[in-house]
Amino acid sequence: MNHMRNNIRLGMFLNVGIGIVFIIAATIVVITVNYSMCQQAALIEAQSKSRIPLPEACAAANVFSFKLSAILLIVLACLFAIQYWLYKRYLLEPLNIIRDKTNQIAAHEEHLGEQIPQPFGAELSELTTTFNKMSVKLRHDRDHLEELVDKGTKALLESEERYHSLFENMLDGVAYCRMFYDEENRPVDFVCLDVNKAFERLTGLSNVVGKQASVVMPKIKELNPELFEIYGRVALTGNPEIFDIDFKPLAKWLSISVYSPQKGYFVAVFDDITEQKRLNEKLRTMSLTDELTGIYNRRGFITLSEQQLKIAERTKKDILLFFFNLDKLKLINDTLSHQEGDNALIDVASILKGIFRESDIVGRIGGDEFATLAIDTADGTRDILMHRLNNTLDNYNKSEARNYQLSLSTGIAHYNPETLSNLDELMAYADKLMYEDKKKKEVNLENCAFNVKAI
């Protein structure tokens, strides 16, 4: 707009300059004509005597020239005055209206859509029409944008309300945190920026927002360094992780899902699974433990023994597998009662646990069959253990006032890591040797070590 006004003013000044030049040229023409007339009068006077003296003729010519020049100046001044009035009325005023309206719209957007009157002249009328259309369109776009913003704001507020309601009413604990790193990007601490109600209920911690974890739980990094590693890795890489952890500061097992909304931050969603862990451990113990004797059942014995064989293969250590069979269990059940047979099985399990080390695996693998995996055995261990077993059985039979004596048939298999035997092969071989020992005892019934006093 200012550029247009400057161009218009420049055009006006050019017109004034051209007018001044025109006046100067007209004045020169008048003076020249006046001079020519004086020269002609002088020539005429020299050739013939005239009634009009030469000075009077020149004076009259000069008066005529000045009058003509004055008339020209007056006419030109009137033209300039008319031009300036037209310039101001039909050019400057419409432009000033457009300028003022533009400033009003820029200062107060409620003026958007207001119209300005159509001026005289095709070009300015076209400019005004374009301005009015632009003002109306801008108002329409503004109203539409405000409507979209209102809808978006409303949706955002509703979304935030739903999120906050979900956040506060979740059964799982939620903590939004920022992780701090040292110069080598190693996690050193984190601060809780927000937590929900379940966080306080599950942890028993309150007023943790804005506080560093090392302040709320001073020994957390020493007790659970792996927690810092996982949180730091997720906050740095953005890759989510799910894990269970024995959270020692609170003496709880937690199941945690952690993700990163932005680099350097993480959100931990967790639940207290302490009771679930205890139940699982109890169920696992029940699934691996013989209910009657309290030692491992067949599944527990095989599961742990396979793990130990793999370790022995790596460490190149020898292992002995003992198979035991309680002699005459059926006779005890049929003659004295099944309760007495159960007592005999319990006594055998107790004897085997006392003979072998805690690191050895003792299990009941069948009705009257037991097995023991003696780990990291040396030369002579077989004889030592059998001597200890026989002495223990002898002392037990002498001290217990029962109507029978305990006797065990035994088979022993040796695991050599160089031969890479598997557990099934060892069990089959030890079982074979055990039944061979059992048959030798049955050859001579007098060596059966069985005595029923009631008969």
C-alpha positions in Angstrom: 0.0 0.0 0.0 2.7 2.5 0.9 4.6 1.5 -2.3 1.5 2.4 -4.3 1.1 5.7 -2.6 4.7 6.6 -3.2 4.3 5.7 -6.9 1.2 7.9 -7.1 3.0 10.8 -5.5 5.9 10.4 -7.8 3.5 10.6 -10.8 2.0 13.8 -9.4 5.4 15.4 -8.9 6.3 14.5 -12.5 3.1 16.2 -13.7 3.9 19.3 -11.7 7.4 19.3 -13.1 6.0 19.0 -16.6 3.6 21.9 -16.0 6.5 24.1 -14.7 8.5 23.3 -17.8 5.4 24.1 -19.9 5.0 27.5 -18.2 8.7 28.3 -18.7 8.4 27.3 -22.4 5.3 29.4 -22.8 6.9 32.4 -21.1 9.9 32.1 -23.4 7.6 31.9 -26.4 5.7 35.0 -25.3 8.9 37.0 -24.7 10.2 35.9 -28.1 7.0 36.9 -29.8 7.1 40.2 -27.9 10.6 40.8 -29.0 9.8 40.0 -32.6 6.9 42.4 -32.5 9.1 45.2 -31.2 11.6 44.5 -34.0 9.0 44.5 -36.6 7.5 47.8 -35.3 11.0 49.3 -35.4 11.4 48.2 -39.0 8.1 49.6 -40.0 8.8 52.9 -38.4 12.1 53.1 -40.2 10.5 52.6 -43.6 7.5 54.9 -43.1 6.2 57.2 -40.7 3.5 55.6 -38.5 1.1 57.3 -36.3 2.0 55.0 -33.4 5.5 55.7 -31.9 7.8 52.8 -31.5 8.1 53.0 -27.6 4.4 52.9 -27.3 4.1 49.9 -29.6 6.7 47.9 -27.6 5.1 48.8 -24.3 1.8 47.6 -25.6 3.4 44.4 -26.8 5.0 43.9 -23.3 1.7 44.4 -21.6 0.0 41.9 -23.9 2.8 39.4 -23.2 2.5 39.7 -19.4 -1.2 39.4 -19.5 -0.9 36.3 -21.7 1.6 34.8 -19.2 -0.6 35.7 -16.2 -3.5 34.0 -17.9 -1.5 30.9 -18.6 -0.2 30.8 -15.0 -3.8 31.1 -13.7 -5.1 28.4 -16.0 -2.2 26.1 -15.1 -2.7 26.8 -11.3 -6.4 25.9 -11.7 -5.6 22.8 -13.5 -3.1 21.8 -10.8 -5.7 22.6 -8.1 -8.3 20.5 -9.9 -5.8 17.6 -10.4 -4.8 17.7 -6.7 -8.5 17.6 -5.6 -9.2 14.7 -7.9 -6.0 12.9 -6.8 -7.0 13.3 -3.1 -10.7 12.6 -3.5 -10.6 9.7 -5.8 -7.2 8.1 -5.2 -5.7 9.0 -1.8 -8.9 8.7 0.2 -9.8 5.2 -1.1 -6.2 4.1 -0.5 -6.4 5.6 3.0 -9.6 3.7 3.7 -8.1 0.4 2.6 -5.0 1.2 4.7 -7.0 2.0 7.8 -9.2 -1.0 7.4 -6.1 -3.2 7.0 -4.6 -1.8 10.2 -7.9 -2.4 12.0 -8.0 -6.0 10.8 -4.4 -6.5 11.9 -5.0 -5.0 15.3 -8.5 -6.5 16.0 -9.5 -9.6 14.1 -13.2 -9.0 14.8 -13.0 -6.5 11.9 -12.5 -9.4 9.5 -15.3 -9.5 6.9 -16.2 -5.8 7.1 -16.7 -4.2 3.7 -15.4 -0.8 2.4 -17.4 1.3 -0.1 -16.7 1.1 -3.8 -14.6 4.1 -5.0 -14.8 5.8 -8.4 -12.6 4.3 -11.1 -12.3 0.8 -12.5 -8.8 0.0 -11.0 -9.5 1.2 -7.5 -13.0 -0.5 -7.6 -11.3 -3.8 -8.6 -8.7 -3.4 -5.8 -11.5 -2.7 -3.3 -13.6 -5.6 -4.5 -10.5 -7.9 -4.2 -9.9 -6.5 -0.7 -13.5 -7.1 0.4 -13.4 -10.7 -0.9 -10.1 -11.3 0.9 -11.6 -9.9 4.1 -14.6 -12.1 3.9 -12.6 -15.2 3.0 -10.2 -14.6 5.9 -13.1 -14.2 8.3 -14.6 -17.5 7.0 -11.2 -19.3 7.3 -10.7 -17.8 10.7 -14.1 -19.0 11.9 -13.5 -22.4 10.4 -10.1 -22.6 12.0 -11.5 -21.6 15.4 -14.2 -24.2 15.1 -11.6 -26.9 14.3 -9.4 -25.6 17.2 -12.5 -25.7 19.6 -13.3 -29.3 18.5 -9.6 -30.3 18.8 -9.3 -28.7 22.2 -12.5 -30.4 23.4 -11.4 -33.7 22.1 -8.0 -33.2 23.7 -9.5 -32.3 27.0 -11.8 -35.4 26.8 -8.8 -37.5 25.9 -6.8 -36.1 28.8 -9.7 -36.7 31.1 -10.0 -40.3 30.0 -6.3 -40.8 30.2 -6.1 -39.3 33.7 -9.1 -41.4 34.8 -7.4 -44.5 33.3 -4.1 -43.6 34.8 -5.5 -43.1 38.3 -7.8 -46.1 38.3 -5.4 -48.7 36.8 -4.9 -51.7 39.0 -1.2 -51.7 37.9 1.2 -49.2 39.3 2.5 -46.6 36.8 5.5 -44.4 37.2 6.7 -41.8 34.6 10.3 -41.1 35.2 13.4 -39.3 33.8 16.7 -41.1 33.7 20.0 -39.5 34.5 23.3 -40.6 32.9 27.0 -40.0 33.4 29.4 -38.9 30.7 29.6 -42.4 29.4 25.8 -42.9 29.1 25.7 -45.1 32.2 22.5 -44.8 34.2 23.2 -43.2 37.6 19.7 -42.3 39.0 16.1 -41.5 38.0 13.4 -39.1 39.2 9.7 -39.8 39.3 7.7 -37.2 37.5 4.3 -38.7 38.0 2.8 -41.8 39.7 -0.8 -43.1 40.0 -2.7 -44.3 43.1 -1.9 -47.9 42.5 1.9 -47.0 42.7 1.4 -45.9 46.3 -0.9 -48.9 47.1 1.5 -51.5 45.7 4.8 -50.0 47.0 3.6 -48.3 50.2 5.6 -45.2 49.1 4.1 -41.7 49.1 5.3 -38.2 48.1 7.8 -39.6 45.6 7.0 -37.2 42.7 10.0 -34.9 42.0 12.4 -37.1 44.1 15.2 -39.2 43.0 15.0 -43.0 43.5 18.3 -43.0 45.5 16.6 -40.6 47.9 13.4 -42.5 48.2 15.2 -45.9 48.5 18.8 -45.2 49.3 20.1 -48.8 48.6 18.1 -49.4 45.4 21.1 -49.3 43.1 23.2 -51.7 45.2 20.3 -54.1 45.8 19.0 -54.1 42.2 21.6 -52.9 39.8 19.9 -54.8 37.0 16.9 -52.5 37.3 19.0 -49.4 36.5 20.5 -51.2 33.6 17.1 -52.1 32.1 15.5 -48.7 32.7 18.6 -46.9 31.4 18.7 -49.1 28.3 15.0 -48.6 27.5 15.2 -44.8 28.0 18.2 -44.5 25.8 17.2 -46.9 22.9 13.4 -46.7 23.0 13.1 -50.5 22.9 10.4 -51.7 25.4 11.1 -54.6 27.7 9.1 -56.9 30.0 10.7 -58.7 33.0 10.1 -60.0 36.5 12.4 -58.9 39.3 12.9 -59.6 43.0 12.7 -56.0 44.2 14.8 -56.3 47.3 14.2 -52.7 48.7 10.5 -53.6 49.2 10.9 -57.4 49.6 8.5 -57.9 46.7 8.4 -59.7 43.3 7.4 -57.2 40.6 6.3 -57.9 37.0 7.4 -54.8 35.0 6.7 -53.5 31.5 8.8 -50.5 30.6 8.8 -48.3 27.5 10.1 -44.9 26.5 7.8 -42.1 25.3 10.9 -40.0 24.5 14.6 -40.3 24.8 15.9 -40.0 28.4 12.4 -40.8 29.8 10.6 -44.1 30.6 7.3 -45.3 31.9 7.2 -48.4 34.2 3.9 -50.3 34.5 4.2 -52.9 37.2 2.2 -55.3 39.4 3.0 -57.1 42.7 3.4 -60.8 41.9 4.8 -61.8 45.2 1.9 -64.1 46.1 1.9 -65.5 42.6 5.6 -66.3 42.8 5.1 -68.0 46.1 2.2 -70.0 44.8 4.2 -70.9 41.7 7.2 -71.9 43.8 4.9 -74.0 46.0 3.3 -75.6 42.9 6.7 -76.2 41.4 7.9 -77.8 44.7 4.8 -79.9 44.7 5.3 -80.9 41.1 8.9 -81.9 41.7 8.5 -83.3 45.3 7.2 -86.7 46.4 4.3 -85.9 48.8 5.0 -88.9 51.0 8.7 -88.7 51.6 9.4 -85.0 51.0 12.3 -85.8 48.6 12.2 -85.2 44.8 9.7 -87.3 42.7 10.6 -88.9 39.4 10.1 -85.7 37.5 12.1 -83.5 39.9 14.9 -86.0 40.0 15.2 -86.3 36.2 14.9 -82.5 35.7 17.7 -81.7 38.1 19.9 -84.6 37.2 19.8 -83.6 33.5 21.0 -80.1 34.5 23.8 -81.6 36.5 24.9 -83.8 33.7 25.2 -80.8 31.4 27.3 -79.0 34.1 29.5 -82.1 34.5 30.0 -82.3 30.8 31.3 -78.7 30.7 33.4 -79.1 33.9 34.7 -82.6 33.2 33.7 -84.0 36.6 32.6 -87.5 37.4 29.1 -88.5 38.7 27.8 -91.6 40.4 24.1 -92.7 40.0 22.7 -94.9 42.7 19.6 -96.9 42.3 17.9 -98.4 45.4 15.0 -100.8 45.9 13.3 -101.3 49.3 13.3 -105.1 49.7 10.0 -106.8 50.6 7.8 -103.7 50.5 4.9 -105.7 49.2 5.2 -108.1 52.1 5.2 -105.3 54.6 2.1 -103.8 53.1 0.2 -107.1 52.9 1.3 -108.3 56.4 1.6 -105.2 58.5 -0.5 -102.6 56.6 0.1 -100.0 54.0 0.6 -97.4 56.7 3.6 -99.4 57.9 4.8 -99.6 54.3 4.6 -95.8 54.0 6.6 -95.5 57.2 9.3 -97.7 55.7 9.5 -95.6 52.6 9.8 -92.4 54.7 12.6 -94.0 56.8 14.5 -94.9 53.6 14.2 -91.4 52.3 15.4 -90.0 55.6 18.4 -92.4 55.6 19.5 -91.5 52.1 19.2 -87.7 52.8 21.5 -88.2 55.8 24.1 -90.2 53.9 24.5 -88.0 50.9 25.4 -84.3 50.7 22.9 -81.5 50.3 24.3 -80.8 46.8 23.5 -84.4 45.8 20.1 -85.2 44.3 17.9 -87.7 46.2 14.6 -88.8 44.7 11.9 -91.5 44.8 11.4 -92.5 41.2 8.9 -95.3 41.8 6.8 -97.1 44.3 9.7 -98.8 46.1 12.6 -97.4 44.1 14.9 -94.5 45.0 17.8 -92.9 43.1 20.6 -90.6 44.1 22.9 -88.6 41.9 26.2 -88.0 43.7 27.9 -85.0 42.1 31.6 -84.3 41.7 32.7 -87.7 43.1 36.3 -88.8 43.4 38.0 -92.2 43.4 36.8 -94.3 46.3 33.6 -92.4 46.8 31.5 -95.4 45.8 32.9 -97.6 48.5 32.8 -94.9 51.1 29.1 -94.2 50.4 28.1 -97.9 50.4 30.0 -98.5 53.7 28.2 -95.5 55.2 24.8 -96.8 53.9 25.3 -100.3 55.3 26.4 -99.0 58.7 23.4 -96.6 58.8 21.0 -99.4 58.0 22.5 -101.7 60.6 22.3 -99.1 63.3 18.8 -98.2 62.3 17.6 -101.8 62.4 19.1 -102.3 65.8 17.6 -99.1 67.3 14.1 -99.2 65.9 11.5 -101.5 67.5 9.8 -102.5 64.3 8.4 -105.9 63.1 10.7 -105.8 60.1 14.2 -104.7 59.1 15.1 -102.3 56.3 17.1 -103.7 53.4 18.0 -102.1 50.1 19.1 -103.6 46.8 21.6 -101.3 45.1 22.8 -100.6 41.6 25.5 -98.0 40.8 26.4 -96.4 37.4 29.4 -94.2 36.8 29.2 -91.2 34.5 32.4 -90.3 32.8 32.3 -87.0 30.9 34.6 -88.4 28.3 32.0 -91.1 27.3 29.1 -88.6 27.1 26.5 -91.0 28.4 23.0 -89.6 28.8 20.7 -89.9 31.9 18.5 -92.6 30.4 21.5 -94.8 29.7 22.8 -94.4 33.2 19.4 -95.1 34.8 18.9 -98.2 32.7 22.4 -99.5 33.7 22.0 -98.7 37.4 18.5 -100.3 37.3 19.9 -103.5 35.8 22.6 -103.7 38.5 20.1 -103.1 41.2 17.9 -106.0 40.1 20.9 -108.2 39.8 21.7 -107.4 43.4 18.1 -108.1 44.4 18.1 -111.5 42.8 21.3 -112.5 44.7 19.5 -111.7 47.9 16.5 -113.8 47.0 18.6 -116.9 46.4 19.0 -117.4 50.2 15.9 -116.4 52.1 17.8 -116.5 55.3 19.8 -113.4 54.3 16.6 -111.5 53.6 16.9 -109.4 56.8 13.1 -109.6 57.2 11.5 -110.7 60.5 7.9 -110.6 61.3 7.6 -111.0 65.1 3.9 -111.3 65.1 4.1 -114.6 63.2 
